[in-house]
């Protein structure tokens, strides 16, 4: 049972990290922001990225550091949760 729960939690955190990476890559290429697929990625990743953007005082910066911080936080929380199991 613990192995199944471990796998589910690990895969969920990895999926979130992959979606954040896809969003970063989408910011570098032209795309249709009204596409349902891209809109879904933006909605899912905004749950993670928006609180970080609200917390950071770098709103005037040209570089968005929230995905980098999100990667570290997602990995940090994943390790904590997986060690508890």
Protein Blocks (a to p, Z undefined) as FASTA:
>chain_A
ZZmmmmmmmmmmmmmmmmmmmmmmmmmpccdfkbfklmmmmmmmmmmmmmmmmmpcclmp
mbdfklmmmmmmmmmmmmmmmmmZZ
